[in-house]
Amino acid sequence: EMEYPSFNAFAGAIEEYINYYNDKRIQKKTKWMPPVKYREASMCLG
């Protein structure tokens, strides 16, 4: 369990995690690409 010194530190950590989850997280279903790269590749093919 993490403790944050302030609400702003906590909010910043959540914002960083959301950025990671939406833009950088690699998954098998995205052909081992980060979601942003997968979306870009899909748009080029479609």
PDBQT receptor file of N, H, CA, C and O in Angstrom, charges set to zero:
ATOM      1  N   GLU A   1       0.848  -1.180   0.000  1.00  0.00    +0.000 N 
ATOM      2  CA  GLU A   1       0.000   0.000   0.000  1.00  0.00    +0.000 C 
ATOM      3  C   GLU A   1       0.888   1.236   0.000  1.00  0.00    +0.000 C 
ATOM      4  O   GLU A   1       1.801   1.357   0.816  1.00  0.00    +0.000 OA
ATOM      5  N   MET A   2       0.613   2.148  -0.918  1.00  0.00    +0.000 N 
ATOM      6  H   MET A   2      -0.129   2.050  -1.581  1.00  0.00    +0.000 HD
ATOM      7  CA  MET A   2       1.403   3.387  -1.018  1.00  0.00    +0.000 C 
ATOM      8  C   MET A   2       0.745   4.493  -0.210  1.00  0.00    +0.000 C 
ATOM      9  O   MET A   2      -0.479   4.570  -0.101  1.00  0.00    +0.000 OA
ATOM     10  N   GLU A   3       1.583   5.335   0.346  1.00  0.00    +0.000 N 
ATOM     11  H   GLU A   3       2.577   5.273   0.257  1.00  0.00    +0.000 HD
ATOM     12  CA  GLU A   3       1.089   6.550   0.986  1.00  0.00    +0.000 C 
ATOM     13  C   GLU A   3       1.678   7.735   0.240  1.00  0.00    +0.000 C 
ATOM     14  O   GLU A   3       2.855   7.728  -0.120  1.00  0.00    +0.000 OA
ATOM     15  N   TYR A   4       0.871   8.737   0.014  1.00  0.00    +0.000 N 
ATOM     16  H   TYR A   4      -0.086   8.743   0.307  1.00  0.00    +0.000 HD
ATOM     17  CA  TYR A   4       1.303   9.919  -0.712  1.00  0.00    +0.000 C 
ATOM     18  C   TYR A   4       1.292  11.107   0.237  1.00  0.00    +0.000 C 
ATOM     19  O   TYR A   4       0.411  11.211   1.092  1.00  0.00    +0.000 OA
ATOM     20  N   PRO A   5       2.260  12.002   0.095  1.00  0.00    +0.000 N 
ATOM     21  CA  PRO A   5       2.349  13.134   1.018  1.00  0.00    +0.000 C 
ATOM     22  C   PRO A   5       1.212  14.148   0.860  1.00  0.00    +0.000 C 
ATOM     23  O   PRO A   5       0.934  14.922   1.776  1.00  0.00    +0.000 OA
ATOM     24  N   SER A   6       0.560  14.140  -0.300  1.00  0.00    +0.000 N 
ATOM     25  H   SER A   6       0.786  13.511  -1.044  1.00  0.00    +0.000 HD
ATOM     26  CA  SER A   6      -0.527  15.097  -0.515  1.00  0.00    +0.000 C 
ATOM     27  C   SER A   6      -1.496  14.545  -1.554  1.00  0.00    +0.000 C 
ATOM     28  O   SER A   6      -1.199  13.576  -2.253  1.00  0.00    +0.000 OA
ATOM     29  N   PHE A   7      -2.638  15.172  -1.637  1.00  0.00    +0.000 N 
ATOM     30  H   PHE A   7      -2.879  15.959  -1.069  1.00  0.00    +0.000 HD
ATOM     31  CA  PHE A   7      -3.615  14.775  -2.641  1.00  0.00    +0.000 C 
ATOM     32  C   PHE A   7      -3.062  15.008  -4.043  1.00  0.00    +0.000 C 
ATOM     33  O   PHE A   7      -3.297  14.205  -4.945  1.00  0.00    +0.000 OA
ATOM     34  N   ASN A   8      -2.325  16.106  -4.230  1.00  0.00    +0.000 N 
ATOM     35  H   ASN A   8      -2.134  16.759  -3.498  1.00  0.00    +0.000 HD
ATOM     36  CA  ASN A   8      -1.757  16.399  -5.551  1.00  0.00    +0.000 C 
ATOM     37  C   ASN A   8      -0.763  15.331  -5.980  1.00  0.00    +0.000 C 
ATOM     38  O   ASN A   8      -0.711  14.979  -7.159  1.00  0.00    +0.000 OA
ATOM     39  N   ALA A   9       0.028  14.809  -5.049  1.00  0.00    +0.000 N 
ATOM     40  H   ALA A   9      -0.014  15.094  -4.092  1.00  0.00    +0.000 HD
ATOM     41  CA  ALA A   9       0.964  13.728  -5.372  1.00  0.00    +0.000 C 
ATOM     42  C   ALA A   9       0.192  12.476  -5.776  1.00  0.00    +0.000 C 
ATOM     43  O   ALA A   9       0.575  11.780  -6.716  1.00  0.00    +0.000 OA
ATOM     44  N   PHE A  10      -0.882  12.198  -5.071  1.00  0.00    +0.000 N 
ATOM     45  H   PHE A  10      -1.193  12.763  -4.307  1.00  0.00    +0.000 HD
ATOM     46  CA  PHE A  10      -1.733  11.048  -5.385  1.00  0.00    +0.000 C 
ATOM     47  C   PHE A  10      -2.368  11.213  -6.769  1.00  0.00    +0.000 C 
ATOM     48  O   PHE A  10      -2.354  10.282  -7.573  1.00  0.00    +0.000 OA
ATOM     49  N   ALA A  11      -2.918  12.385  -7.041  1.00  0.00    +0.000 N 
ATOM     50  H   ALA A  11      -2.929  13.141  -6.387  1.00  0.00    +0.000 HD
ATOM     51  CA  ALA A  11      -3.547  12.646  -8.337  1.00  0.00    +0.000 C 
ATOM     52  C   ALA A  11      -2.518  12.543  -9.463  1.00  0.00    +0.000 C 
ATOM     53  O   ALA A  11      -2.831  12.035 -10.539  1.00  0.00    +0.000 OA
ATOM     54  N   GLY A  12      -1.306  13.015  -9.227  1.00  0.00    +0.000 N 
ATOM     55  H   GLY A  12      -1.051  13.428  -8.353  1.00  0.00    +0.000 HD
ATOM     56  CA  GLY A  12      -0.251  12.913 -10.231  1.00  0.00    +0.000 C 
ATOM     57  C   GLY A  12       0.117  11.470 -10.523  1.00  0.00    +0.000 C 
ATOM     58  O   GLY A  12       0.355  11.108 -11.675  1.00  0.00    +0.000 OA
ATOM     59  N   ALA A  13       0.166  10.641  -9.485  1.00  0.00    +0.000 N 
ATOM     60  H   ALA A  13      -0.028  10.935  -8.548  1.00  0.00    +0.000 HD
ATOM     61  CA  ALA A  13       0.475   9.222  -9.671  1.00  0.00    +0.000 C 
ATOM     62  C   ALA A  13      -0.616   8.538 -10.487  1.00  0.00    +0.000 C 
ATOM     63  O   ALA A  13      -0.317   7.704 -11.342  1.00  0.00    +0.000 OA
ATOM     64  N   ILE A  14      -1.859   8.877 -10.235  1.00  0.00    +0.000 N 
ATOM     65  H   ILE A  14      -2.102   9.555  -9.540  1.00  0.00    +0.000 HD
ATOM     66  CA  ILE A  14      -2.964   8.292 -11.000  1.00  0.00    +0.000 C 
ATOM     67  C   ILE A  14      -2.880   8.733 -12.458  1.00  0.00    +0.000 C 
ATOM     68  O   ILE A  14      -3.083   7.928 -13.367  1.00  0.00    +0.000 OA
ATOM     69  N   GLU A  15      -2.583   9.990 -12.675  1.00  0.00    +0.000 N 
ATOM     70  H   GLU A  15      -2.418  10.644 -11.937  1.00  0.00    +0.000 HD
ATOM     71  CA  GLU A  15      -2.452  10.506 -14.043  1.00  0.00    +0.000 C 
ATOM     72  C   GLU A  15      -1.326   9.779 -14.797  1.00  0.00    +0.000 C 
ATOM     73  O   GLU A  15      -1.483   9.435 -15.969  1.00  0.00    +0.000 OA
ATOM     74  N   GLU A  16      -0.203   9.551 -14.127  1.00  0.00    +0.000 N 
ATOM     75  H   GLU A  16      -0.076   9.831 -13.176  1.00  0.00    +0.000 HD
ATOM     76  CA  GLU A  16       0.908   8.820 -14.747  1.00  0.00    +0.000 C 
ATOM     77  C   GLU A  16       0.496   7.398 -15.102  1.00  0.00    +0.000 C 
ATOM     78  O   GLU A  16       0.833   6.902 -16.177  1.00  0.00    +0.000 OA
ATOM     79  N   TYR A  17      -0.238   6.738 -14.196  1.00  0.00    +0.000 N 
ATOM     80  H   TYR A  17      -0.512   7.142 -13.323  1.00  0.00    +0.000 HD
ATOM     81  CA  TYR A  17      -0.658   5.363 -14.459  1.00  0.00    +0.000 C 
ATOM     82  C   TYR A  17      -1.638   5.305 -15.636  1.00  0.00    +0.000 C 
ATOM     83  O   TYR A  17      -1.543   4.408 -16.475  1.00  0.00    +0.000 OA
ATOM     84  N   ILE A  18      -2.559   6.237 -15.701  1.00  0.00    +0.000 N 
ATOM     85  H   ILE A  18      -2.636   6.965 -15.020  1.00  0.00    +0.000 HD
ATOM     86  CA  ILE A  18      -3.514   6.270 -16.813  1.00  0.00    +0.000 C 
ATOM     87  C   ILE A  18      -2.767   6.475 -18.126  1.00  0.00    +0.000 C 
ATOM     88  O   ILE A  18      -3.098   5.844 -19.130  1.00  0.00    +0.000 OA
ATOM     89  N   ASN A  19      -1.768   7.349 -18.130  1.00  0.00    +0.000 N 
ATOM     90  H   ASN A  19      -1.500   7.863 -17.314  1.00  0.00    +0.000 HD
ATOM     91  CA  ASN A  19      -0.952   7.561 -19.324  1.00  0.00    +0.000 C 
ATOM     92  C   ASN A  19      -0.242   6.265 -19.716  1.00  0.00    +0.000 C 
ATOM     93  O   ASN A  19      -0.226   5.894 -20.890  1.00  0.00    +0.000 OA
ATOM     94  N   TYR A  20       0.336   5.587 -18.745  1.00  0.00    +0.000 N 
ATOM     95  H   TYR A  20       0.323   5.889 -17.792  1.00  0.00    +0.000 HD
ATOM     96  CA  TYR A  20       1.000   4.310 -19.023  1.00  0.00    +0.000 C 
ATOM     97  C   TYR A  20      -0.001   3.303 -19.591  1.00  0.00    +0.000 C 
ATOM     98  O   TYR A  20       0.272   2.659 -20.604  1.00  0.00    +0.000 OA
ATOM     99  N   TYR A  21      -1.146   3.169 -18.948  1.00  0.00    +0.000 N 
ATOM    100  H   TYR A  21      -1.368   3.693 -18.125  1.00  0.00    +0.000 HD
ATOM    101  CA  TYR A  21      -2.136   2.166 -19.341  1.00  0.00    +0.000 C 
ATOM    102  C   TYR A  21      -2.669   2.425 -20.746  1.00  0.00    +0.000 C 
ATOM    103  O   TYR A  21      -2.843   1.490 -21.527  1.00  0.00    +0.000 OA
ATOM    104  N   ASN A  22      -2.925   3.674 -21.066  1.00  0.00    +0.000 N 
ATOM    105  H   ASN A  22      -2.784   4.434 -20.431  1.00  0.00    +0.000 HD
ATOM    106  CA  ASN A  22      -3.507   4.010 -22.368  1.00  0.00    +0.000 C 
ATOM    107  C   ASN A  22      -2.490   4.109 -23.500  1.00  0.00    +0.000 C 
ATOM    108  O   ASN A  22      -2.827   3.861 -24.657  1.00  0.00    +0.000 OA
ATOM    109  N   ASP A  23      -1.248   4.469 -23.177  1.00  0.00    +0.000 N 
ATOM    110  H   ASP A  23      -0.974   4.670 -22.237  1.00  0.00    +0.000 HD
ATOM    111  CA  ASP A  23      -0.294   4.779 -24.240  1.00  0.00    +0.000 C 
ATOM    112  C   ASP A  23       0.933   3.878 -24.322  1.00  0.00    +0.000 C 
ATOM    113  O   ASP A  23       1.541   3.782 -25.388  1.00  0.00    +0.000 OA
ATOM    114  N   LYS A  24       1.314   3.221 -23.245  1.00  0.00    +0.000 N 
ATOM    115  H   LYS A  24       0.820   3.299 -22.379  1.00  0.00    +0.000 HD
ATOM    116  CA  LYS A  24       2.600   2.520 -23.249  1.00  0.00    +0.000 C 
ATOM    117  C   LYS A  24       2.513   1.033 -22.961  1.00  0.00    +0.000 C 
ATOM    118  O   LYS A  24       3.450   0.298 -23.271  1.00  0.00    +0.000 OA
ATOM    119  N   ARG A  25       1.441   0.577 -22.391  1.00  0.00    +0.000 N 
ATOM    120  H   ARG A  25       0.679   1.173 -22.139  1.00  0.00    +0.000 HD
ATOM    121  CA  ARG A  25       1.306  -0.813 -21.959  1.00  0.00    +0.000 C 
ATOM    122  C   ARG A  25       1.284  -1.742 -23.167  1.00  0.00    +0.000 C 
ATOM    123  O   ARG A  25       0.503  -1.546 -24.098  1.00  0.00    +0.000 OA
ATOM    124  N   ILE A  26       2.140  -2.743 -23.144  1.00  0.00    +0.000 N 
ATOM    125  H   ILE A  26       2.775  -2.902 -22.388  1.00  0.00    +0.000 HD
ATOM    126  CA  ILE A  26       2.241  -3.690 -24.254  1.00  0.00    +0.000 C 
ATOM    127  C   ILE A  26       1.421  -4.932 -23.920  1.00  0.00    +0.000 C 
ATOM    128  O   ILE A  26       1.494  -5.447 -22.804  1.00  0.00    +0.000 OA
ATOM    129  N   GLN A  27       0.642  -5.411 -24.884  1.00  0.00    +0.000 N 
ATOM    130  H   GLN A  27       0.582  -4.993 -25.790  1.00  0.00    +0.000 HD
ATOM    131  CA  GLN A  27      -0.178  -6.604 -24.697  1.00  0.00    +0.000 C 
ATOM    132  C   GLN A  27      -0.090  -7.495 -25.917  1.00  0.00    +0.000 C 
ATOM    133  O   GLN A  27       0.198  -7.042 -27.025  1.00  0.00    +0.000 OA
ATOM    134  N   LYS A  28      -0.342  -8.768 -25.691  1.00  0.00    +0.000 N 
ATOM    135  H   LYS A  28      -0.576  -9.136 -24.791  1.00  0.00    +0.000 HD
ATOM    136  CA  LYS A  28      -0.345  -9.731 -26.788  1.00  0.00    +0.000 C 
ATOM    137  C   LYS A  28      -1.404  -9.365 -27.827  1.00  0.00    +0.000 C 
ATOM    138  O   LYS A  28      -1.154  -9.461 -29.029  1.00  0.00    +0.000 OA
ATOM    139  N   LYS A  29      -2.593  -8.943 -27.366  1.00  0.00    +0.000 N 
ATOM    140  H   LYS A  29      -2.796  -8.864 -26.390  1.00  0.00    +0.000 HD
ATOM    141  CA  LYS A  29      -3.681  -8.664 -28.314  1.00  0.00    +0.000 C 
ATOM    142  C   LYS A  29      -3.410  -7.451 -29.202  1.00  0.00    +0.000 C 
ATOM    143  O   LYS A  29      -4.076  -7.272 -30.221  1.00  0.00    +0.000 OA
ATOM    144  N   THR A  30      -2.438  -6.618 -28.827  1.00  0.00    +0.000 N 
ATOM    145  H   THR A  30      -1.896  -6.764 -27.999  1.00  0.00    +0.000 HD
ATOM    146  CA  THR A  30      -2.052  -5.499 -29.692  1.00  0.00    +0.000 C 
ATOM    147  C   THR A  30      -0.771  -5.831 -30.454  1.00  0.00    +0.000 C 
ATOM    148  O   THR A  30      -0.017  -4.947 -30.859  1.00  0.00    +0.000 OA
ATOM    149  N   LYS A  31      -0.552  -7.125 -30.635  1.00  0.00    +0.000 N 
ATOM    150  H   LYS A  31      -1.165  -7.843 -30.306  1.00  0.00    +0.000 HD
ATOM    151  CA  LYS A  31       0.618  -7.629 -31.376  1.00  0.00    +0.000 C 
ATOM    152  C   LYS A  31       1.918  -7.110 -30.776  1.00  0.00    +0.000 C 
ATOM    153  O   LYS A  31       2.852  -6.758 -31.496  1.00  0.00    +0.000 OA
ATOM    154  N   TRP A  32       1.965  -7.068 -29.442  1.00  0.00    +0.000 N 
ATOM    155  H   TRP A  32       1.206  -7.354 -28.857  1.00  0.00    +0.000 HD
ATOM    156  CA  TRP A  32       3.149  -6.673 -28.670  1.00  0.00    +0.000 C 
ATOM    157  C   TRP A  32       3.577  -5.235 -28.944  1.00  0.00    +0.000 C 
ATOM    158  O   TRP A  32       4.755  -4.896 -28.825  1.00  0.00    +0.000 OA
ATOM    159  N   MET A  33       2.616  -4.398 -29.312  1.00  0.00    +0.000 N 
ATOM    160  H   MET A  33       1.660  -4.674 -29.409  1.00  0.00    +0.000 HD
ATOM    161  CA  MET A  33       2.904  -2.976 -29.512  1.00  0.00    +0.000 C 
ATOM    162  C   MET A  33       2.181  -2.184 -28.435  1.00  0.00    +0.000 C 
ATOM    163  O   MET A  33       1.154  -2.631 -27.922  1.00  0.00    +0.000 OA
ATOM    164  N   PRO A  34       2.703  -1.016 -28.086  1.00  0.00    +0.000 N 
ATOM    165  CA  PRO A  34       1.943  -0.132 -27.203  1.00  0.00    +0.000 C 
ATOM    166  C   PRO A  34       0.639   0.256 -27.904  1.00  0.00    +0.000 C 
ATOM    167  O   PRO A  34       0.599   0.312 -29.133  1.00  0.00    +0.000 OA
ATOM    168  N   PRO A  35      -0.420   0.524 -27.151  1.00  0.00    +0.000 N 
ATOM    169  CA  PRO A  35      -1.709   0.849 -27.764  1.00  0.00    +0.000 C 
ATOM    170  C   PRO A  35      -1.653   1.982 -28.789  1.00  0.00    +0.000 C 
ATOM    171  O   PRO A  35      -2.328   1.904 -29.816  1.00  0.00    +0.000 OA
ATOM    172  N   VAL A  36      -0.873   3.022 -28.540  1.00  0.00    +0.000 N 
ATOM    173  H   VAL A  36      -0.325   3.085 -27.706  1.00  0.00    +0.000 HD
ATOM    174  CA  VAL A  36      -0.796   4.141 -29.482  1.00  0.00    +0.000 C 
ATOM    175  C   VAL A  36      -0.244   3.668 -30.822  1.00  0.00    +0.000 C 
ATOM    176  O   VAL A  36      -0.792   4.003 -31.873  1.00  0.00    +0.000 OA
ATOM    177  N   LYS A  37       0.832   2.894 -30.792  1.00  0.00    +0.000 N 
ATOM    178  H   LYS A  37       1.277   2.622 -29.938  1.00  0.00    +0.000 HD
ATOM    179  CA  LYS A  37       1.431   2.393 -32.033  1.00  0.00    +0.000 C 
ATOM    180  C   LYS A  37       0.475   1.439 -32.747  1.00  0.00    +0.000 C 
ATOM    181  O   LYS A  37       0.398   1.439 -33.976  1.00  0.00    +0.000 OA
ATOM    182  N   TYR A  38      -0.248   0.631 -31.982  1.00  0.00    +0.000 N 
ATOM    183  H   TYR A  38      -0.185   0.631 -30.984  1.00  0.00    +0.000 HD
ATOM    184  CA  TYR A  38      -1.207  -0.300 -32.578  1.00  0.00    +0.000 C 
ATOM    185  C   TYR A  38      -2.321   0.462 -33.290  1.00  0.00    +0.000 C 
ATOM    186  O   TYR A  38      -2.715   0.099 -34.399  1.00  0.00    +0.000 OA
ATOM    187  N   ARG A  39      -2.829   1.518 -32.653  1.00  0.00    +0.000 N 
ATOM    188  H   ARG A  39      -2.509   1.813 -31.753  1.00  0.00    +0.000 HD
ATOM    189  CA  ARG A  39      -3.877   2.333 -33.286  1.00  0.00    +0.000 C 
ATOM    190  C   ARG A  39      -3.348   2.988 -34.553  1.00  0.00    +0.000 C 
ATOM    191  O   ARG A  39      -4.038   3.026 -35.572  1.00  0.00    +0.000 OA
ATOM    192  N   GLU A  40      -2.122   3.503 -34.493  1.00  0.00    +0.000 N 
ATOM    193  H   GLU A  40      -1.561   3.472 -33.666  1.00  0.00    +0.000 HD
ATOM    194  CA  GLU A  40      -1.534   4.125 -35.685  1.00  0.00    +0.000 C 
ATOM    195  C   GLU A  40      -1.401   3.112 -36.815  1.00  0.00    +0.000 C 
ATOM    196  O   GLU A  40      -1.724   3.414 -37.964  1.00  0.00    +0.000 OA
ATOM    197  N   ALA A  41      -0.927   1.914 -36.495  1.00  0.00    +0.000 N 
ATOM    198  H   ALA A  41      -0.665   1.668 -35.562  1.00  0.00    +0.000 HD
ATOM    199  CA  ALA A  41      -0.765   0.867 -37.510  1.00  0.00    +0.000 C 
ATOM    200  C   ALA A  41      -2.121   0.455 -38.071  1.00  0.00    +0.000 C 
ATOM    201  O   ALA A  41      -2.248   0.220 -39.273  1.00  0.00    +0.000 OA
ATOM    202  N   SER A  42      -3.125   0.366 -37.221  1.00  0.00    +0.000 N 
ATOM    203  H   SER A  42      -3.022   0.557 -36.245  1.00  0.00    +0.000 HD
ATOM    204  CA  SER A  42      -4.469  -0.021 -37.667  1.00  0.00    +0.000 C 
ATOM    205  C   SER A  42      -5.063   1.031 -38.599  1.00  0.00    +0.000 C 
ATOM    206  O   SER A  42      -5.743   0.689 -39.566  1.00  0.00    +0.000 OA
ATOM    207  N   MET A  43      -4.811   2.302 -38.314  1.00  0.00    +0.000 N 
ATOM    208  H   MET A  43      -4.258   2.579 -37.528  1.00  0.00    +0.000 HD
ATOM    209  CA  MET A  43      -5.348   3.376 -39.150  1.00  0.00    +0.000 C 
ATOM    210  C   MET A  43      -4.697   3.360 -40.529  1.00  0.00    +0.000 C 
ATOM    211  O   MET A  43      -5.352   3.670 -41.524  1.00  0.00    +0.000 OA
ATOM    212  N   CYS A  44      -3.417   3.003 -40.598  1.00  0.00    +0.000 N 
ATOM    213  H   CYS A  44      -2.885   2.752 -39.790  1.00  0.00    +0.000 HD
ATOM    214  CA  CYS A  44      -2.717   2.940 -41.890  1.00  0.00    +0.000 C 
ATOM    215  C   CYS A  44      -3.252   1.804 -42.744  1.00  0.00    +0.000 C 
ATOM    216  O   CYS A  44      -3.290   1.912 -43.970  1.00  0.00    +0.000 OA
ATOM    217  N   LEU A  45      -3.665   0.712 -42.105  1.00  0.00    +0.000 N 
ATOM    218  H   LEU A  45      -3.634   0.624 -41.109  1.00  0.00    +0.000 HD
ATOM    219  CA  LEU A  45      -4.163  -0.444 -42.839  1.00  0.00    +0.000 C 
ATOM    220  C   LEU A  45      -5.616  -0.275 -43.259  1.00  0.00    +0.000 C 
ATOM    221  O   LEU A  45      -6.034  -0.799 -44.291  1.00  0.00    +0.000 OA
ATOM    222  N   GLY A  46      -6.388   0.460 -42.456  1.00  0.00    +0.000 N 
ATOM    223  H   GLY A  46      -6.049   0.886 -41.617  1.00  0.00    +0.000 HD
ATOM    224  CA  GLY A  46      -7.816   0.580 -42.692  1.00  0.00    +0.000 C 
ATOM    225  C   GLY A  46      -8.106   1.620 -43.659  1.00  0.00    +0.000 C 
ATOM    226  O   GLY A  46      -9.270   1.859 -43.979  1.00  0.00    +0.000 OA
TER     227      GLY A  46
